[in-house]
Amino acid sequence: MFNREHPMASILTRGFLLPGDLVSNLIGISRSDDRGMMRTLINMLFWNLVGAFVALYFA
């Protein structure tokens, strides 16, 4: 899944997808279910919230 030639890219990708993976694991969505949709939703909500707080902090 991840390219072994670029370990930093792998670390950044895993970190970016971590909130969605944690929530999917917490509510018990397996890989065969619609895990991708739930992970996308959680990641969008989480990173948009982080972005809004950063923008408000620097505004």
mmCIF file of the N, C-alpha and C atoms, coordinates in Angstrom:
data_MODEL
# 
_entry.id   MODEL 
# 
loop_
_atom_site.group_PDB 
_atom_site.id 
_atom_site.type_symbol 
_atom_site.label_atom_id 
_atom_site.label_alt_id 
_atom_site.label_comp_id 
_atom_site.label_asym_id 
_atom_site.label_entity_id 
_atom_site.label_seq_id 
_atom_site.pdbx_PDB_ins_code 
_atom_site.Cartn_x 
_atom_site.Cartn_y 
_atom_site.Cartn_z 
_atom_site.occupancy 
_atom_site.B_iso_or_equiv 
_atom_site.pdbx_formal_charge 
_atom_site.auth_seq_id 
_atom_site.auth_comp_id 
_atom_site.auth_asym_id 
_atom_site.auth_atom_id 
_atom_site.pdbx_PDB_model_num 
ATOM 1   N N  . MET A 1 1  ? 0.812   -1.191 0.000  1.00 0.00 ? 1  MET A N  1 
ATOM 2   C CA . MET A 1 1  ? 0.000   0.000  0.000  1.00 0.00 ? 1  MET A CA 1 
ATOM 3   C C  . MET A 1 1  ? 0.859   1.260  0.000  1.00 0.00 ? 1  MET A C  1 
ATOM 4   N N  . PHE A 1 2  ? 1.888   1.285  0.807  1.00 0.00 ? 2  PHE A N  1 
ATOM 5   C CA . PHE A 1 2  ? 2.741   2.459  0.886  1.00 0.00 ? 2  PHE A CA 1 
ATOM 6   C C  . PHE A 1 2  ? 4.055   2.184  0.176  1.00 0.00 ? 2  PHE A C  1 
ATOM 7   N N  . ASN A 1 3  ? 4.615   3.223  -0.403 1.00 0.00 ? 3  ASN A N  1 
ATOM 8   C CA . ASN A 1 3  ? 5.860   3.113  -1.140 1.00 0.00 ? 3  ASN A CA 1 
ATOM 9   C C  . ASN A 1 3  ? 7.027   3.068  -0.153 1.00 0.00 ? 3  ASN A C  1 
ATOM 10  N N  . ARG A 1 4  ? 7.829   2.026  -0.221 1.00 0.00 ? 4  ARG A N  1 
ATOM 11  C CA . ARG A 1 4  ? 8.961   1.881  0.701  1.00 0.00 ? 4  ARG A CA 1 
ATOM 12  C C  . ARG A 1 4  ? 10.110  2.810  0.369  1.00 0.00 ? 4  ARG A C  1 
ATOM 13  N N  . GLU A 1 5  ? 10.091  3.407  -0.812 1.00 0.00 ? 5  GLU A N  1 
ATOM 14  C CA . GLU A 1 5  ? 11.174  4.311  -1.186 1.00 0.00 ? 5  GLU A CA 1 
ATOM 15  C C  . GLU A 1 5  ? 11.050  5.671  -0.496 1.00 0.00 ? 5  GLU A C  1 
ATOM 16  N N  . HIS A 1 6  ? 9.862   6.006  -0.031 1.00 0.00 ? 6  HIS A N  1 
ATOM 17  C CA . HIS A 1 6  ? 9.633   7.295  0.608  1.00 0.00 ? 6  HIS A CA 1 
ATOM 18  C C  . HIS A 1 6  ? 8.987   7.084  1.979  1.00 0.00 ? 6  HIS A C  1 
ATOM 19  N N  . PRO A 1 7  ? 9.785   6.762  2.996  1.00 0.00 ? 7  PRO A N  1 
ATOM 20  C CA . PRO A 1 7  ? 9.202   6.486  4.309  1.00 0.00 ? 7  PRO A CA 1 
ATOM 21  C C  . PRO A 1 7  ? 8.519   7.711  4.929  1.00 0.00 ? 7  PRO A C  1 
ATOM 22  N N  . MET A 1 8  ? 8.975   8.925  4.612  1.00 0.00 ? 8  MET A N  1 
ATOM 23  C CA . MET A 1 8  ? 8.348   10.120 5.167  1.00 0.00 ? 8  MET A CA 1 
ATOM 24  C C  . MET A 1 8  ? 6.939   10.292 4.612  1.00 0.00 ? 8  MET A C  1 
ATOM 25  N N  . ALA A 1 9  ? 6.754   9.977  3.338  1.00 0.00 ? 9  ALA A N  1 
ATOM 26  C CA . ALA A 1 9  ? 5.412   10.052 2.742  1.00 0.00 ? 9  ALA A CA 1 
ATOM 27  C C  . ALA A 1 9  ? 4.478   9.051  3.407  1.00 0.00 ? 9  ALA A C  1 
ATOM 28  N N  . SER A 1 10 ? 4.985   7.889  3.730  1.00 0.00 ? 10 SER A N  1 
ATOM 29  C CA . SER A 1 10 ? 4.188   6.876  4.400  1.00 0.00 ? 10 SER A CA 1 
ATOM 30  C C  . SER A 1 10 ? 3.769   7.350  5.789  1.00 0.00 ? 10 SER A C  1 
ATOM 31  N N  . ILE A 1 11 ? 4.674   7.956  6.513  1.00 0.00 ? 11 ILE A N  1 
ATOM 32  C CA . ILE A 1 11 ? 4.383   8.458  7.859  1.00 0.00 ? 11 ILE A CA 1 
ATOM 33  C C  . ILE A 1 11 ? 3.355   9.584  7.796  1.00 0.00 ? 11 ILE A C  1 
ATOM 34  N N  . LEU A 1 12 ? 3.514   10.504 6.850  1.00 0.00 ? 12 LEU A N  1 
ATOM 35  C CA . LEU A 1 12 ? 2.570   11.610 6.720  1.00 0.00 ? 12 LEU A CA 1 
ATOM 36  C C  . LEU A 1 12 ? 1.182   11.121 6.321  1.00 0.00 ? 12 LEU A C  1 
ATOM 37  N N  . THR A 1 13 ? 1.125   10.147 5.426  1.00 0.00 ? 13 THR A N  1 
ATOM 38  C CA . THR A 1 13 ? -0.159  9.604  4.993  1.00 0.00 ? 13 THR A CA 1 
ATOM 39  C C  . THR A 1 13 ? -0.866  8.904  6.142  1.00 0.00 ? 13 THR A C  1 
ATOM 40  N N  . ARG A 1 14 ? -0.140  8.118  6.885  1.00 0.00 ? 14 ARG A N  1 
ATOM 41  C CA . ARG A 1 14 ? -0.747  7.425  8.035  1.00 0.00 ? 14 ARG A CA 1 
ATOM 42  C C  . ARG A 1 14 ? -1.246  8.424  9.074  1.00 0.00 ? 14 ARG A C  1 
ATOM 43  N N  . GLY A 1 15 ? -0.476  9.470  9.306  1.00 0.00 ? 15 GLY A N  1 
ATOM 44  C CA . GLY A 1 15 ? -0.898  10.498 10.254 1.00 0.00 ? 15 GLY A CA 1 
ATOM 45  C C  . GLY A 1 15 ? -2.128  11.252 9.788  1.00 0.00 ? 15 GLY A C  1 
ATOM 46  N N  . PHE A 1 16 ? -2.210  11.512 8.485  1.00 0.00 ? 16 PHE A N  1 
ATOM 47  C CA . PHE A 1 16 ? -3.351  12.229 7.932  1.00 0.00 ? 16 PHE A CA 1 
ATOM 48  C C  . PHE A 1 16 ? -4.626  11.387 8.006  1.00 0.00 ? 16 PHE A C  1 
ATOM 49  N N  . LEU A 1 17 ? -4.503  10.092 7.831  1.00 0.00 ? 17 LEU A N  1 
ATOM 50  C CA . LEU A 1 17 ? -5.659  9.194  7.851  1.00 0.00 ? 17 LEU A CA 1 
ATOM 51  C C  . LEU A 1 17 ? -5.979  8.654  9.244  1.00 0.00 ? 17 LEU A C  1 
ATOM 52  N N  . LEU A 1 18 ? -5.154  8.959  10.225 1.00 0.00 ? 18 LEU A N  1 
ATOM 53  C CA . LEU A 1 18 ? -5.308  8.404  11.571 1.00 0.00 ? 18 LEU A CA 1 
ATOM 54  C C  . LEU A 1 18 ? -6.662  8.687  12.224 1.00 0.00 ? 18 LEU A C  1 
ATOM 55  N N  . PRO A 1 19 ? -7.198  9.922  12.187 1.00 0.00 ? 19 PRO A N  1 
ATOM 56  C CA . PRO A 1 19 ? -8.489  10.147 12.860 1.00 0.00 ? 19 PRO A CA 1 
ATOM 57  C C  . PRO A 1 19 ? -9.602  9.242  12.326 1.00 0.00 ? 19 PRO A C  1 
ATOM 58  N N  . GLY A 1 20 ? -9.690  9.100  11.025 1.00 0.00 ? 20 GLY A N  1 
ATOM 59  C CA . GLY A 1 20 ? -10.720 8.244  10.448 1.00 0.00 ? 20 GLY A CA 1 
ATOM 60  C C  . GLY A 1 20 ? -10.518 6.781  10.779 1.00 0.00 ? 20 GLY A C  1 
ATOM 61  N N  . ASP A 1 21 ? -9.264  6.337  10.781 1.00 0.00 ? 21 ASP A N  1 
ATOM 62  C CA . ASP A 1 21 ? -8.978  4.949  11.141 1.00 0.00 ? 21 ASP A CA 1 
ATOM 63  C C  . ASP A 1 21 ? -9.335  4.661  12.594 1.00 0.00 ? 21 ASP A C  1 
ATOM 64  N N  . LEU A 1 22 ? -9.015  5.588  13.489 1.00 0.00 ? 22 LEU A N  1 
ATOM 65  C CA . LEU A 1 22 ? -9.315  5.384  14.904 1.00 0.00 ? 22 LEU A CA 1 
ATOM 66  C C  . LEU A 1 22 ? -10.815 5.298  15.156 1.00 0.00 ? 22 LEU A C  1 
ATOM 67  N N  . VAL A 1 23 ? -11.574 6.190  14.530 1.00 0.00 ? 23 VAL A N  1 
ATOM 68  C CA . VAL A 1 23 ? -13.026 6.166  14.724 1.00 0.00 ? 23 VAL A CA 1 
ATOM 69  C C  . VAL A 1 23 ? -13.620 4.906  14.112 1.00 0.00 ? 23 VAL A C  1 
ATOM 70  N N  . SER A 1 24 ? -13.151 4.517  12.932 1.00 0.00 ? 24 SER A N  1 
ATOM 71  C CA . SER A 1 24 ? -13.655 3.295  12.295 1.00 0.00 ? 24 SER A CA 1 
ATOM 72  C C  . SER A 1 24 ? -13.380 2.074  13.163 1.00 0.00 ? 24 SER A C  1 
ATOM 73  N N  . ASN A 1 25 ? -12.201 2.009  13.750 1.00 0.00 ? 25 ASN A N  1 
ATOM 74  C CA . ASN A 1 25 ? -11.879 0.908  14.652 1.00 0.00 ? 25 ASN A CA 1 
ATOM 75  C C  . ASN A 1 25 ? -12.739 0.960  15.914 1.00 0.00 ? 25 ASN A C  1 
ATOM 76  N N  . LEU A 1 26 ? -12.962 2.157  16.427 1.00 0.00 ? 26 LEU A N  1 
ATOM 77  C CA . LEU A 1 26 ? -13.720 2.327  17.662 1.00 0.00 ? 26 LEU A CA 1 
ATOM 78  C C  . LEU A 1 26 ? -15.166 1.863  17.511 1.00 0.00 ? 26 LEU A C  1 
ATOM 79  N N  . ILE A 1 27 ? -15.788 2.165  16.366 1.00 0.00 ? 27 ILE A N  1 
ATOM 80  C CA . ILE A 1 27 ? -17.191 1.771  16.196 1.00 0.00 ? 27 ILE A CA 1 
ATOM 81  C C  . ILE A 1 27 ? -17.322 0.420  15.504 1.00 0.00 ? 27 ILE A C  1 
ATOM 82  N N  . GLY A 1 28 ? -16.214 -0.217 15.195 1.00 0.00 ? 28 GLY A N  1 
ATOM 83  C CA . GLY A 1 28 ? -16.233 -1.599 14.722 1.00 0.00 ? 28 GLY A CA 1 
ATOM 84  C C  . GLY A 1 28 ? -16.513 -1.794 13.247 1.00 0.00 ? 28 GLY A C  1 
ATOM 85  N N  . ILE A 1 29 ? -16.148 -0.820 12.409 1.00 0.00 ? 29 ILE A N  1 
ATOM 86  C CA . ILE A 1 29 ? -16.339 -0.989 10.967 1.00 0.00 ? 29 ILE A CA 1 
ATOM 87  C C  . ILE A 1 29 ? -15.139 -1.752 10.424 1.00 0.00 ? 29 ILE A C  1 
ATOM 88  N N  . SER A 1 30 ? -15.424 -2.910 9.826  1.00 0.00 ? 30 SER A N  1 
ATOM 89  C CA . SER A 1 30 ? -14.326 -3.713 9.281  1.00 0.00 ? 30 SER A CA 1 
ATOM 90  C C  . SER A 1 30 ? -13.969 -3.208 7.886  1.00 0.00 ? 30 SER A C  1 
ATOM 91  N N  . ARG A 1 31 ? -12.886 -3.721 7.361  1.00 0.00 ? 31 ARG A N  1 
ATOM 92  C CA . ARG A 1 31 ? -12.432 -3.300 6.037  1.00 0.00 ? 31 ARG A CA 1 
ATOM 93  C C  . ARG A 1 31 ? -13.402 -3.709 4.934  1.00 0.00 ? 31 ARG A C  1 
ATOM 94  N N  . SER A 1 32 ? -14.193 -4.742 5.160  1.00 0.00 ? 32 SER A N  1 
ATOM 95  C CA . SER A 1 32 ? -15.120 -5.184 4.129  1.00 0.00 ? 32 SER A CA 1 
ATOM 96  C C  . SER A 1 32 ? -16.378 -4.319 4.082  1.00 0.00 ? 32 SER A C  1 
ATOM 97  N N  . ASP A 1 33 ? -16.666 -3.581 5.148  1.00 0.00 ? 33 ASP A N  1 
ATOM 98  C CA . ASP A 1 33 ? -17.829 -2.694 5.169  1.00 0.00 ? 33 ASP A CA 1 
ATOM 99  C C  . ASP A 1 33 ? -17.479 -1.381 4.473  1.00 0.00 ? 33 ASP A C  1 
ATOM 100 N N  . ASP A 1 34 ? -18.313 -0.398 4.648  1.00 0.00 ? 34 ASP A N  1 
ATOM 101 C CA . ASP A 1 34 ? -18.067 0.911  4.040  1.00 0.00 ? 34 ASP A CA 1 
ATOM 102 C C  . ASP A 1 34 ? -17.122 1.745  4.895  1.00 0.00 ? 34 ASP A C  1 
ATOM 103 N N  . ARG A 1 35 ? -15.988 1.187  5.200  1.00 0.00 ? 35 ARG A N  1 
ATOM 104 C CA . ARG A 1 35 ? -14.996 1.858  6.042  1.00 0.00 ? 35 ARG A CA 1 
ATOM 105 C C  . ARG A 1 35 ? -14.433 3.105  5.361  1.00 0.00 ? 35 ARG A C  1 
ATOM 106 N N  . GLY A 1 36 ? -14.243 3.036  4.056  1.00 0.00 ? 36 GLY A N  1 
ATOM 107 C CA . GLY A 1 36 ? -13.676 4.172  3.335  1.00 0.00 ? 36 GLY A CA 1 
ATOM 108 C C  . GLY A 1 36 ? -14.551 5.397  3.416  1.00 0.00 ? 36 GLY A C  1 
ATOM 109 N N  . MET A 1 37 ? -15.862 5.207  3.332  1.00 0.00 ? 37 MET A N  1 
ATOM 110 C CA . MET A 1 37 ? -16.789 6.338  3.392  1.00 0.00 ? 37 MET A CA 1 
ATOM 111 C C  . MET A 1 37 ? -16.777 6.967  4.780  1.00 0.00 ? 37 MET A C  1 
ATOM 112 N N  . MET A 1 38 ? -16.803 6.148  5.808  1.00 0.00 ? 38 MET A N  1 
ATOM 113 C CA . MET A 1 38 ? -16.781 6.671  7.172  1.00 0.00 ? 38 MET A CA 1 
ATOM 114 C C  . MET A 1 38 ? -15.449 7.351  7.466  1.00 0.00 ? 38 MET A C  1 
ATOM 115 N N  . ARG A 1 39 ? -14.364 6.743  7.025  1.00 0.00 ? 39 ARG A N  1 
ATOM 116 C CA . ARG A 1 39 ? -13.048 7.329  7.264  1.00 0.00 ? 39 ARG A CA 1 
ATOM 117 C C  . ARG A 1 39 ? -12.920 8.677  6.565  1.00 0.00 ? 39 ARG A C  1 
ATOM 118 N N  . THR A 1 40 ? -13.441 8.785  5.351  1.00 0.00 ? 40 THR A N  1 
ATOM 119 C CA . THR A 1 40 ? -13.404 10.051 4.624  1.00 0.00 ? 40 THR A CA 1 
ATOM 120 C C  . THR A 1 40 ? -14.203 11.124 5.354  1.00 0.00 ? 40 THR A C  1 
ATOM 121 N N  . LEU A 1 41 ? -15.388 10.771 5.829  1.00 0.00 ? 41 LEU A N  1 
ATOM 122 C CA . LEU A 1 41 ? -16.224 11.719 6.558  1.00 0.00 ? 41 LEU A CA 1 
ATOM 123 C C  . LEU A 1 41 ? -15.520 12.222 7.815  1.00 0.00 ? 41 LEU A C  1 
ATOM 124 N N  . ILE A 1 42 ? -14.992 11.310 8.603  1.00 0.00 ? 42 ILE A N  1 
ATOM 125 C CA . ILE A 1 42 ? -14.327 11.692 9.852  1.00 0.00 ? 42 ILE A CA 1 
ATOM 126 C C  . ILE A 1 42 ? -13.083 12.531 9.572  1.00 0.00 ? 42 ILE A C  1 
ATOM 127 N N  . ASN A 1 43 ? -12.298 12.133 8.580  1.00 0.00 ? 43 ASN A N  1 
ATOM 128 C CA . ASN A 1 43 ? -11.095 12.902 8.256  1.00 0.00 ? 43 ASN A CA 1 
ATOM 129 C C  . ASN A 1 43 ? -11.438 14.313 7.783  1.00 0.00 ? 43 ASN A C  1 
ATOM 130 N N  . MET A 1 44 ? -12.478 14.449 6.952  1.00 0.00 ? 44 MET A N  1 
ATOM 131 C CA . MET A 1 44 ? -12.869 15.786 6.498  1.00 0.00 ? 44 MET A CA 1 
ATOM 132 C C  . MET A 1 44 ? -13.323 16.650 7.660  1.00 0.00 ? 44 MET A C  1 
ATOM 133 N N  . LEU A 1 45 ? -14.159 16.087 8.536  1.00 0.00 ? 45 LEU A N  1 
ATOM 134 C CA . LEU A 1 45 ? -14.624 16.852 9.689  1.00 0.00 ? 45 LEU A CA 1 
ATOM 135 C C  . LEU A 1 45 ? -13.475 17.251 10.609 1.00 0.00 ? 45 LEU A C  1 
ATOM 136 N N  . PHE A 1 46 ? -12.596 16.309 10.891 1.00 0.00 ? 46 PHE A N  1 
ATOM 137 C CA . PHE A 1 46 ? -11.479 16.572 11.800 1.00 0.00 ? 46 PHE A CA 1 
ATOM 138 C C  . PHE A 1 46 ? -10.519 17.622 11.235 1.00 0.00 ? 46 PHE A C  1 
ATOM 139 N N  . TRP A 1 47 ? -10.072 17.433 9.993  1.00 0.00 ? 47 TRP A N  1 
ATOM 140 C CA . TRP A 1 47 ? -9.074  18.348 9.432  1.00 0.00 ? 47 TRP A CA 1 
ATOM 141 C C  . TRP A 1 47 ? -9.664  19.719 9.105  1.00 0.00 ? 47 TRP A C  1 
ATOM 142 N N  . ASN A 1 48 ? -10.965 19.781 8.779  1.00 0.00 ? 48 ASN A N  1 
ATOM 143 C CA . ASN A 1 48 ? -11.602 21.090 8.606  1.00 0.00 ? 48 ASN A CA 1 
ATOM 144 C C  . ASN A 1 48 ? -11.688 21.827 9.931  1.00 0.00 ? 48 ASN A C  1 
ATOM 145 N N  . LEU A 1 49 ? -11.973 21.108 11.007 1.00 0.00 ? 49 LEU A N  1 
ATOM 146 C CA . LEU A 1 49 ? -12.011 21.724 12.333 1.00 0.00 ? 49 LEU A CA 1 
ATOM 147 C C  . LEU A 1 49 ? -10.623 22.224 12.737 1.00 0.00 ? 49 LEU A C  1 
ATOM 148 N N  . VAL A 1 50 ? -9.610  21.418 12.496 1.00 0.00 ? 50 VAL A N  1 
ATOM 149 C CA . VAL A 1 50 ? -8.237  21.850 12.795 1.00 0.00 ? 50 VAL A CA 1 
ATOM 150 C C  . VAL A 1 50 ? -7.881  23.087 11.974 1.00 0.00 ? 50 VAL A C  1 
ATOM 151 N N  . GLY A 1 51 ? -8.219  23.074 10.693 1.00 0.00 ? 51 GLY A N  1 
ATOM 152 C CA . GLY A 1 51 ? -7.941  24.228 9.829  1.00 0.00 ? 51 GLY A CA 1 
ATOM 153 C C  . GLY A 1 51 ? -8.667  25.478 10.281 1.00 0.00 ? 51 GLY A C  1 
ATOM 154 N N  . ALA A 1 52 ? -9.916  25.338 10.722 1.00 0.00 ? 52 ALA A N  1 
ATOM 155 C CA . ALA A 1 52 ? -10.676 26.493 11.204 1.00 0.00 ? 52 ALA A CA 1 
ATOM 156 C C  . ALA A 1 52 ? -10.051 27.071 12.466 1.00 0.00 ? 52 ALA A C  1 
ATOM 157 N N  . PHE A 1 53 ? -9.633  26.207 13.395 1.00 0.00 ? 53 PHE A N  1 
ATOM 158 C CA . PHE A 1 53 ? -8.984  26.704 14.615 1.00 0.00 ? 53 PHE A CA 1 
ATOM 159 C C  . PHE A 1 53 ? -7.658  27.394 14.312 1.00 0.00 ? 53 PHE A C  1 
ATOM 160 N N  . VAL A 1 54 ? -6.903  26.849 13.375 1.00 0.00 ? 54 VAL A N  1 
ATOM 161 C CA . VAL A 1 54 ? -5.632  27.488 12.992 1.00 0.00 ? 54 VAL A CA 1 
ATOM 162 C C  . VAL A 1 54 ? -5.902  28.850 12.353 1.00 0.00 ? 54 VAL A C  1 
ATOM 163 N N  . ALA A 1 55 ? -6.909  28.910 11.475 1.00 0.00 ? 55 ALA A N  1 
ATOM 164 C CA . ALA A 1 55 ? -7.241  30.185 10.831 1.00 0.00 ? 55 ALA A CA 1 
ATOM 165 C C  . ALA A 1 55 ? -7.720  31.211 11.848 1.00 0.00 ? 55 ALA A C  1 
ATOM 166 N N  . LEU A 1 56 ? -8.520  30.784 12.814 1.00 0.00 ? 56 LEU A N  1 
ATOM 167 C CA . LEU A 1 56 ? -8.981  31.714 13.838 1.00 0.00 ? 56 LEU A CA 1 
ATOM 168 C C  . LEU A 1 56 ? -7.848  32.170 14.746 1.00 0.00 ? 56 LEU A C  1 
ATOM 169 N N  . TYR A 1 57 ? -6.910  31.288 15.007 1.00 0.00 ? 57 TYR A N  1 
ATOM 170 C CA . TYR A 1 57 ? -5.779  31.641 15.858 1.00 0.00 ? 57 TYR A CA 1 
ATOM 171 C C  . TYR A 1 57 ? -4.914  32.728 15.200 1.00 0.00 ? 57 TYR A C  1 
ATOM 172 N N  . PHE A 1 58 ? -4.699  32.611 13.890 1.00 0.00 ? 58 PHE A N  1 
ATOM 173 C CA . PHE A 1 58 ? -3.832  33.552 13.188 1.00 0.00 ? 58 PHE A CA 1 
ATOM 174 C C  . PHE A 1 58 ? -4.586  34.753 12.620 1.00 0.00 ? 58 PHE A C  1 
ATOM 175 N N  . ALA A 1 59 ? -5.897  34.772 12.764 1.00 0.00 ? 59 ALA A N  1 
ATOM 176 C CA . ALA A 1 59 ? -6.685  35.903 12.214 1.00 0.00 ? 59 ALA A CA 1 
ATOM 177 C C  . ALA A 1 59 ? -6.626  37.117 13.122 1.00 0.00 ? 59 ALA A C  1 
# 
